[in-house]
Amino acid sequence: MIEHIVALLLFVGPDIKEHRIQESMSVCLKHRREATRIPKENIQYKCIKSKAELGLNIDGSKSIKALILE
């Protein structure tokens, strides 16, 4: 299924290594702020609003299968 989401992305160098669905942009920015308190080289966090292809986990939660960047 395809939905509009807010996601927190973890970049290591130019590559996206991890992505998490967030409830809202304010929650995403809060988590990004907390993650950047300990600075590390080549690691960046970004919050985005985007379309994504989602899948259901065994426990019923949603996970991102693919981001649709427009």
C-alpha positions in Angstrom: 0.0 0.0 0.0 1.2 3.5 -0.7 0.7 6.3 1.8 2.0 9.8 2.7 4.3 9.5 5.7 6.8 11.5 7.8 10.1 9.6 8.0 13.3 10.0 9.9 16.2 9.0 7.6 19.7 8.0 8.7 22.4 8.8 6.1 25.9 7.3 6.3 27.8 9.1 3.7 25.5 9.4 0.6 23.5 6.2 1.4 20.3 5.9 3.4 21.0 3.2 6.0 17.8 3.3 8.1 14.4 4.9 7.9 11.6 5.1 10.5 8.0 6.2 10.3 7.2 9.1 12.6 3.8 10.3 13.9 4.3 13.9 12.8 7.0 16.3 11.7 7.4 17.7 15.2 8.0 14.2 16.6 10.5 13.6 13.8 12.4 16.8 14.5 12.5 16.0 18.2 14.1 12.6 17.5 16.5 14.1 15.0 17.6 16.7 17.6 18.1 13.9 20.2 20.1 11.8 17.7 22.4 14.6 16.7 23.5 15.5 20.3 26.4 13.1 19.9 28.0 14.2 16.6 29.6 11.5 14.4 31.4 11.9 11.1 29.6 11.0 7.9 26.3 10.6 9.7 23.3 12.8 9.0 19.7 12.7 10.0 16.8 14.2 8.0 13.1 14.4 8.4 11.0 14.2 5.2 7.4 14.1 4.1 7.0 11.7 1.3 5.0 8.9 -0.3 6.2 5.4 0.6 5.3 1.8 -0.2 4.4 0.3 3.2 4.2 -3.3 4.4 2.7 -4.8 7.5 4.9 -6.5 10.1 3.8 -9.6 12.0 2.7 -7.5 15.0 0.5 -5.3 12.8 2.9 -2.3 12.7 3.8 -0.6 9.4 7.3 -0.5 7.9 8.7 1.2 4.9 9.5 -1.0 1.9 10.4 1.8 -0.5 10.4 5.6 -0.5 8.8 7.3 -3.4 10.8 10.6 -3.8 9.1 13.1 -6.0 
